[in-house]
Amino acid sequence: MNISFNVMQTVGFAIIVFYIGKLIRSKVKFFQTFCVPAPVIGGFLFAIIRFLLQLGGICTFEFDQTLKDPFMMVFFTSIGVGADLETLKKGGKGFILFVLVSTVLVIFQDAIGLVLSQVTGVDSLLGLICGSVTMVGGHGSAGAWGTTFEEQGLVNASTFGMAAATFGVIMGSLIGGPIGSTLIRKHKLASPLDKNGSNIDVLENLEKNNAGESYKKVVPLEALDFIKVLGLIFVSVGLGAILQVFIKEHVSIMGNPLSLPAYVTAMILAGIFVNTIGKKGSKWAVDDRANSICGDVGLNVFLVMALIDINLLDLKEVAGPMLVILFAQTIFMAFYAYFINYWVMGRDYDAAVLSGGICGFGMGATYNALANMDSITERFGPSPKAYFILPMVGAFAIDIINSFFITVFLNVAQTLR
């Protein structure tokens, strides 16, 4: 029996699966501890059920994924909308250093993936999928790049990407807390706020510092706030498609046309708008809260739609080599966080907290990083600097950087095939 869903039924079913994942997450401590996202829980649960039904010859499923890419584009473009340079400047030296640390991490992850793909004898594109595409990039990047890799010749790239990203989320959450706490104990570090005997609420303090005079003003969101954000997003996507073609026709790397994903050019154009015509305070400025909500909706629905459509049978032939590469990435991430990140970021308490955070950030997503830092600061004291720097890098800078280097290494991978 074949069960087929049309475009609206697919989205409706995906939202139901999302809420099932959210319910399971609220009941299972393991998922809470490792900050596994609700879309991943629900999506993979259905993928397992689908796998068993298909294996037993009971039924197959067919989903109309017409709206999957639009939801993905809404999420990534919302990151560009939130890229306010004035806010980024507040990060100062720490922000720049962490961008550099993250950039080097991206390069090493892609290099490890390509080298080990040659050692294990698998497609170099699979090695790259197990690099920064899914480690720094997480599930969102895995889904976004899956189609591109499939067009380049890697069959089932989306399935491989989602599996690798899930592995990264769990391992990044597993190693982050121990690394940060070990550094703090070994070097006898203390929170800067603890040294001053302060007992302030860190999150409240950050909100006040970032919001300024608007902190006390709670303005309810209206439909027009969302229309303005969605208008900017879709115009950026439309113009980004034109820019994407222009870059491909006029820019090349190593003799190959520079083929940026559509979401990258959309992010760039949205970022240009909010830092020029749409600067904060102007009549064209968008509401950050409305943008955040639009981005969250886009990401959650996109992830579930991508996950319910994967076929776990496709992992059978490459599971072994993938695990070799992914465990190597985990070992490298632990080494990089403990030695390199800690040293570059200042060898102090904030650097230790960031070392725990970069494990979640480098093998999952920003929310995994924040969860790692929460587990450290709950025990050893607050670190406002770490909580300010890491989300800024994760919210915008790293996605642009990662996309650029994936494109570069994608050209290298093609020459190795």
N, C-alpha and C positions, 0 to 999 in steps of 0.2 A: 504494500500500500504506500502511495506517495501523498504526503500532506503538503499542500502548497499554500503559501501566504502571499497576498497581494501587497502593494506598497504600504497601505495604511495598516493592514493587519500585522505586517512585519514590525512597524514602529510600535504599535499597541502591545504586541507580544513582547518586544524588547523591554518596554517599560515595566510590564508585569514581572519579567525575569529580574530586572533591576531591583524591584521591591522585595522579591524573594531573597535576593542576595543581601539586601539591607537587613531583612529580618534574621537571616542566618548569622550575619555578622554580629548582631546585637545579642545573640544567644551563645556564640562560641568564642571563648576567651582567646584561643589560638589566633583567630583572625583579627581580633582587637589588638593583641600584643604585637603582631607583625604588620599591623596597618594595611591589611589586604583590602583593596577597594571593593565596595559592594558590587559594581558591575563585573569585576573579575570573578568574584565568588559565584554570583548567579549565572554568569555566562559560561564559566567552566563546568558548573554543575549540569547545565543543560547539555553542554558538549559531551559530557560523560554519558548522560542518559541517551543522547542521540547516537553515540558510539555503540552502546549496548543494544539498542533497538536495531541498528543497522547490522551489527554483528550477528544478531539472532534472526535476521531476515524478516523482521516484523514490519518495519516501515522506514521510509526515508523522508527527509524534509527538504523543502525548497522555499527559499526566502527571496522576495523582491528587494534588493539592496539599493534601490534608486536613491534613497535619502541618506544613505550612510555617509557618503562623501560630503554632502552639504552640512551635516551635523559636525563632521570633522573640521571643515573649513570654518565654521562658526567658532569652534573652540580655539583653534590656532590663531585666527585673526583677532580674537578677543585679547590674546596675549600682546599683540602689536598695539591694540587700542590702549592697553594698560601701561605701555612703555613710556612713562613720563620721565624725561631726562633730568628735570629738576629734582625729582625724587632720587634718581640714581646717583646724582652728584653728592647727595648727603652721605652716601656710603664711603666716600673719600678713598684713601689709600687702601683700606681693608677690602673695599669692593673691587678695586682694580686688581689687587693681588689674588683675590679668590677667583676672579674671571680668568686670570692667567693659569692658576692651578687647575681650574676646571677644563681649560682649553688643552693643556698638556695631557690631562686624564683622557679626554676624548681621543686624542691622537694615539696614545698608548693602547687604548681599548680596541681601536680599529686595527692597529698593527698586530696586536696579539691575535685577534680574530683571523686575520689573513695568514699570518705565519702558521698558526695551528691548523688552519684548514689545509695547508700544504702538507703538514706532518701527518694528519689523520686521513688524508686522501679524499676529502670531500670538496664540493664546489666552493670556490673562493667567495662566492656571493653568500653562501650559508655562513662562512666564517665572519663575514662582515655583518650579517644579521645578528650574530652573537657578539658584536662589538658595540660601539656607542649607539647604534640604532635602537637597541633594546636596553642597554645598560644605563647610560645617561638619559637616553630618550624615553625609556619606559613604554607602557602600553600605547600611549597616544602616538608616539613616533613609530612604533612597530606597525600599527594599523595604517598610518599615513604612508609609510615607505613600502609596505607590503606589495601594493599594486605596481609600484615602480620596479621592484626587484623581480616580480613576476613577468613584467614586460621585458626585462633584461634577460630572461631565460631561466630563472629559478622557480620551478613549479612548487606551489604550496608555500610560498614565502610568507604569506600572512599567517598561516598556521604556525610555522616555525617561529616567527616573530612574537606572537602572543605567548607561546610556551616559554620562550627565552625570557621575555619580560616578566612573567610570573615567577620564574626561578629567581630572577634578579631582585624582585620585591622582597621575597622571603629571605634570601641570603643577605641582602643589604640591611634589612631590619635586624637580622640575627647577629651580625658582627659589629654594628655601629655602637651600641651601648657599651659592650665590653671594651672596645678600643678606647673610647672617650674616658671611661672610668679608670682604666689601667694607666693612661697617661696622667690623669689627675693624681692618682695615688703615688705613682712612681716618682713624679717630680714635685709632689707635695704642693699642688696648686690650690688656690682659693679664689672664689668668685670676687671680682672687684667690689661688688655691692656688699658682700659679706665683710670685707676688710673694713669698710666704713661703718659697719654695724647697722646698715640700712635694712629695712624689712618691707620695702615697697612691693606693690603688685607689678610685676614686670610687664605683662601684657597691657595693663591699664596705662602704664608709663609710656610705652611705645605708641599707643593710640594717641595719647595727648601730644607727644612730640611730633608725630607725623601729621596729625590733623590740624594743629594750631588752633586758631580761633573757632574753626568750624566744629571743634570737638563737642561743644555744648549744644550745637544746633542739630536736632534730629528732624530732617525733612523727609516726609513719606515719599516713596517712589510712586510715579504715575505712569500711565500707559505711554505717554509721550517720551519718557526717559528710555523706555525699551525700544520704541520706534526709532529714536535717534541713534541708539547703539546699533540696532540691526541694520539701519540704513547705511551707517558707516561701514559695517562689516561687509554687507553685500556689494556696496560700491567698490570697496577695496578688493574684494574677490574678483569682481568683473574687470577692473582696471589691471589687477594683478595678472590675470590671464593674458592680457595684451603684453605686459612687461615680461612675462615668462617667455613668450614667443620671441620677443625682441632680444632678450639676453641669449637665448639658445642660438639665434641666427648670427649674433655679432660677437659673442664671447666664447672662448674655448680654453680648455685646460689640457695640456699635453696633446694638443691636436684634436681633442674631442670636444664637441659643443657642450657648453655648460648648461646642463638640464636641471634647473632648480624645480623642486616640487611647487605646485600652485600655491600651497599655503604659505610658503616662505615669501614669495613676492607680495602676497596679500598682507602678511604681517608687516613687511617693510613699508608699504604704502600707508597702512593704518598708523604705524608709528610716526611716519613723517607728518601726517595730518594732525595728530594730537600734540605734536611738538611745534606746530606752526599755526595754522588757522584755528585749530581746535584746542589751543592751550587753555589751561585752567583759568577761569575767570572770564573767558570770552563767551559770547552768546552761542558759539558752535561747540563748546566743551561738552563732553558726555559725562554722565554720572558713573563713577567707578563701581558703585554697588550694582547698578543695572548691568554693566559690562561683565562683572564677576558672575552674576546669575546666568546671563546668556552663555558665558563660557562654560560654566558648570553643567548646564543643560546639554550643551553641545557635546562635551566630553563624555558624560555618563551614557547618553543615548547612543553615541557613536561606538563606544567601547562594547556595549552589550550587543549591538547589531553585528559588530565584527566577530565577537566571540561565539554567538549562537550559530554562526555559519561555518565554523571551523570543523574539520574532520580529523579527529585524533588518529585515525588509521594512517594518515599521511606522515606521522612522526616515527612510524615503526622502523624505517630503514636508516634514519639519521640520528636516532636518540642517543646512541653511544658516543659518536663524535661530538655531538652538541654538548653532552655532559662534560666531556673532556675540556672543551673550550670554556664552558661556563664556570667550571670549578677553577680553572686557571684565572679567569677574570676575577673570581671571588678572592683568591689568594693575592693577586696583584692589588686589588682594591684595598685589602687589609694593610698590606705593606705600604701602599701609597698614602693612605690616611694616617698611619702611625708615624711614619718617618718624614715623608715629603710635605704633606699638608701642614702637619704640626710645626715643622721647622720654618716653612715659608710664612705662615700666618702669625708668627711671633713667639712661639714656644711659651705661651702663657695659658691662663685658664680658658680664655675665649678661643684660643687656637685648639685646645683639647676638645672643647664642646663642638667646634666646627669639624674636627676630625671624626667625631662620631656622626655628625650630620652629613658629611660628604659621602659616607658609606651608603646611606639611604638615598641621597641625591644622585650618587654615581651609579647606583644599581636599581633605581626604582623611580622615585619622583620626589618633588619637594615635600609632600605631606609625609613621606617616609622619613625624610631628613628631619623634619620638625618633630616627629614622634621619637626618633632617636635622641634628639636634643632634649626633649621633654623628660625622657627617662634618666638622663644624666643630670639635668638641672634640678629635678625634683629631689635628688639625693645630695647634690653638692652645692647648690645655690644658683641664682639666676645669671644669665649672660646676655644682656640686651644687645651687645655688639653682634654676637653670633646670630641672634634672632632677626637682626636688621639686615645683615649682609647676605645670608644664604637665600632667603626668599626673593630678594631683588635679582640675584643672579639666576635663580631657578625660574623666575617669572617671565623673563624675556631673553636676556643675553645668551644663555646657553643654547636655546633652541636655534637661534640664528647661527651661532658658531658651530653647533653640531651638524646642522644641515649643510653648511659649507664643506666641512671635512668629510662628511659622508659622501658628498658629491665627488670630492677629490679621490677618496679611496675607492669609490665605485668604479672610476676610470682605471685605477690600478688593478682592481679585482678582475676586470674584464680582460686585461692583458695576461693575467695568470691562468685563465681558464683553458 
